Amino acid sequence: MSTPDEIDELREEILLTLHAASSRGLPVEVVSRGLSRAGYTAPESLVHTQLELLERKGKVRKISSALNPAAHRWSLTDDGHRLLAEEGLA
């Protein structure tokens, strides 16, 4: 997974995976498993990097646990939902 088009497809699939999840969000491990089931072979580290990039762009947010700050989940923002709707994906 190295071309810009492949990375764009991966980001889109990440957004779709989070869209299908509850508003509580998903941990990166679960996002990675969902991508794998959808046919994407991306290491968890790449998925995490893409989630951080999408967070900087305002499409996803990191939700930290009050009990364990190291454990966090990722959730789609309103802007992320809008983007998927504009693209006709959700």
Buried (B, 14 or more C-beta within 10 A) or exposed (E): EEEEEEBEEBBBBBBBBBBEBEEEBBBBEBBBBBBEEEEBEBEBEBBBEBBBBBBEEEBBBEBEEEEEEEEBBBBBBEBBBEBBEEEEEB
